[in-house]
Amino acid sequence: MFIDPETSVDLKRSIFNAIVAPRPIGWISTMSAAGQVNLAPFSHFNIVSTSPPVLIFSCNSPEDRPEKDTLVNVKATGEFVFNLVSYDLREAMNVTSTAAPHGVDEFELAKLEKAACVKVCPPRVAASPANLECRLLQIVEIAPVAKGDTPSNVVFGRVVGLHIQDQFFDGAGRFDTVKAQPLTRLGGIQYAPPGPIVEMPQPFKRAAETKREAS
Ligand SMILES: Cc1cc2nc3c(=O)[nH]c(=O)nc-3n(C[C@H](O)[C@H](O)[C@H](O)COP(=O)(O)O)c2cc1C
């Protein structure tokens, strides 16, 4: 089957999400200019640069208000925090996706403990294995193209601080992703923790390694 999204007016949006899966979930905490705390999950989320460390998430247009609270807050303050959703935090994460009115603190809705950040104002999820403090780099709007399209805003943030719970460092000083059990989103209401893990050595050597070995 071939589907042309430019002509298939009733293409289910969920098909696209279900194909590009599993997706990591950016659980984003923000604070309004007035100091009200917000927390919401975004699976249109990823890292796009490691040096400098930069991540993105994308807010689509809600039906009940011009912009999602997360976007309003990031535009107002230029700060946000990524919180890792471990498998055991899945129900709490789901609660925080509620379209609650602006000013409602989803930490309280989901009974989540807050912890303070170091360089930014929004609090972080204390129970997350890791949290990344971010400062806004830029926002890119994905404009509607066809009838029925709605704009999305892609938020780019530079990571300015990392919090990692000690128990998630392995013996070699690496972050133990398997132990952290990050929840991923598949299509629709399907989620998954990491499946079987395989290790594959790189089929090539970096130039620096080859040089080191030769000297
Ligand atoms: C797992 C999951 C992933 C989501 N991913 C996105 C996303 O990538 N973009 C988006 O706009 N909404 C996404 N949502 C919906 C938002 O979380 C939801 O609209 C939320 O109410 C926004 O909160 P806010 O208005 O406080 O910012 C997702 C929901 C869930 C449960």
The ligand as an SDF file (V2000), in Angstrom:
LIG
                    3D

 31 33  0  0  0  0  0  0  0  0999 V2000
    3.2820    9.7840   26.0310 C   0  0  0  0  0  0  0  0  0  0  0  0
    2.7310   11.0710   25.5170 C   0  0  0  0  0  0  0  0  0  0  0  0
    3.4230   11.7600   24.5460 C   0  0  0  0  0  0  0  0  0  0  0  0
    2.9470   12.9870   24.0650 C   0  0  0  0  0  0  0  0  0  0  0  0
    3.6530   13.6340   23.1090 N   0  0  0  0  0  0  0  0  0  0  0  0
    3.2430   14.8510   22.6860 C   0  0  0  0  0  0  0  0  0  0  0  0
    4.0170   15.5680   21.7300 C   0  0  0  0  0  0  0  0  0  0  0  0
    5.0620   15.1250   21.2730 O   0  0  0  0  0  0  0  0  0  0  0  0
    3.5800   16.7950   21.3580 N   0  0  0  0  0  0  0  0  0  0  0  0
    2.4310   17.3560   21.8650 C   0  0  0  0  0  0  0  0  0  0  0  0
    2.0860   18.4810   21.5000 O   0  0  0  0  0  0  0  0  0  0  0  0
    1.6830   16.6830   22.7750 N   0  0  0  0  0  0  0  0  0  0  0  0
    2.0650   15.4690   23.2050 C   0  0  0  0  0  0  0  0  0  0  0  0
    1.3340   14.7900   24.1420 N   0  0  0  0  0  0  0  0  0  0  0  0
    0.1530   15.4530   24.7140 C   0  0  0  0  0  0  0  0  0  0  0  0
    0.5520   16.4630   25.8150 C   0  0  0  0  0  0  0  0  0  0  0  0
    1.2490   15.8220   26.8550 O   0  0  0  0  0  0  0  0  0  0  0  0
   -0.7130   17.1240   26.3510 C   0  0  0  0  0  0  0  0  0  0  0  0
   -1.2960   17.9130   25.3430 O   0  0  0  0  0  0  0  0  0  0  0  0
   -0.4970   17.9660   27.5940 C   0  0  0  0  0  0  0  0  0  0  0  0
   -1.7530   18.2970   28.1560 O   0  0  0  0  0  0  0  0  0  0  0  0
    0.2440   19.2620   27.3370 C   0  0  0  0  0  0  0  0  0  0  0  0
    0.3610   19.9080   28.5660 O   0  0  0  0  0  0  0  0  0  0  0  0
    0.5630   21.4530   28.7570 P   0  0  0  0  0  0  0  0  0  0  0  0
   -0.6050   22.1890   28.1240 O   0  0  0  0  0  0  0  0  0  0  0  0
    0.5810   21.5860   30.2500 O   0  0  0  0  0  0  0  0  0  0  0  0
    1.8430   21.8380   28.1120 O   0  0  0  0  0  0  0  0  0  0  0  0
    1.7340   13.5360   24.5900 C   0  0  0  0  0  0  0  0  0  0  0  0
    1.0160   12.8140   25.5650 C   0  0  0  0  0  0  0  0  0  0  0  0
    1.5050   11.5930   26.0060 C   0  0  0  0  0  0  0  0  0  0  0  0
    0.7240   10.8310   27.0450 C   0  0  0  0  0  0  0  0  0  0  0  0
  1  2  1  0
  2  3  1  0
  2 30  2  0
  3  4  2  0
  4  5  1  0
  4 28  1  0
  5  6  2  0
  6  7  1  0
  6 13  1  0
  7  8  2  0
  7  9  1  0
  9 10  1  0
 10 11  2  0
 10 12  1  0
 12 13  2  0
 13 14  1  0
 14 15  1  0
 14 28  1  0
 15 16  1  0
 16 17  1  0
 16 18  1  0
 18 19  1  0
 18 20  1  0
 20 21  1  0
 20 22  1  0
 22 23  1  0
 23 24  1  0
 24 25  2  0
 24 26  1  0
 24 27  1  0
 28 29  2  0
 29 30  1  0
 30 31  1  0
M  END
$$$$
